[in-house]
Amino acid sequence: MVWEPVLATDWSAPSTAILKRVSDSRVQQYWDKERLLSKAMGEHDSSSAVWDWVGVYSGDVFWETAPPKPVFDSGPVVDVVPDFTKALLAAASSTL
């Protein structure tokens, strides 16, 4: 999970309380102060920032010069949880 400053209230890295919202020990969370990931994914100005987005990648892809194509991507996250869950479960079962 990548946190980045997008809204006016995003002036610092997420607090411990915020990070605890995602409690699964398999999740790694990062603070991307410069929005480098968003820029790598196509951001060219503040109106094109990539945020509130979720993607699922197959287990055999590598990020080289550009982000690989996800098997699922959408957002805002809150609106796509059921579809994201299905895609995540499908990706996980294909790597077993």
N, C-alpha and C positions, 0 to 999 in steps of 0.2 A: 504494500500500500504506500502510495506516495502522497504526501501532504505538500501543498504549495500555496503561496500567498496569491489569492485572486480577489477576494472581497476586501473592502476597507478594514474590516475587523481582523484580517489575517496578518497582523503585524509581527507575529513571532511564531516559533515552532509550537505545535500542539502540546498542551500540558499533559502530565501523566494521567490525569483524569480522563482526558479526551482519548489518549492512546489506549486506555483500558476498555474503551467501548468495543474494541476488537480484541477479544481475549484468547483467541485460538493461538496456541504456541507455535503453529506452523507459519503464521503470518509475520512478515518482517515489515516494519514501518520506517519510512524515510522522510526527512524534511528537505525539500528541494527549494531552497530560498530563491534561487535564480530562475526557477521554472525551466531548467534545462530539458527535462523530459517533455514538457509541453512543447517547447521549441523544436525538439527532435521530431515530434509528432505533427508539426505543421503550424504551430503558433507563429504569426508574423507581426501581430500587434495585440494590444490588450483585449480587443473584441474577439480574437480568434484563439484565446487561451483554451487549452484542452483540460477540462476539469469536470468533476462530477460524472466521470466516465468509468466504465468497467469493461475489461477485456479478458478473454480466455484464449490462451495459446496452447497449441499441442506441445507435448513434452519433447518433441524432437527439433524445435526451431531454435535458431541462434540469432541474436541481435548483432548484426555486423555494422554496416554503415547507416542503415535506416531501420526503424522498427519493423519486425516481421508482421505479416498479415495475421490477425487473430482469427480464430474459428468463430468467435462471437465478439461483438463490440456494440455498445449502446450506452444510453444515459438519457436523462438523469438517473442515477443509480436507484433511487427510491422507486422509480417507475418501472424498472426492468428486473426486479429481484426474481420473480418466477422464471423468466426466460434465462437469466444469468445462471440460476441454480441448475436448470436443466442442462445448459451447455457445460457447466462445470462438472456435473456428474457424468455426462457423456465423455468429456475429455479425460476424466479420471479413470473411467472404466476402460477406455481404449488403451491406457498405458499400463494396465495390470497384467 
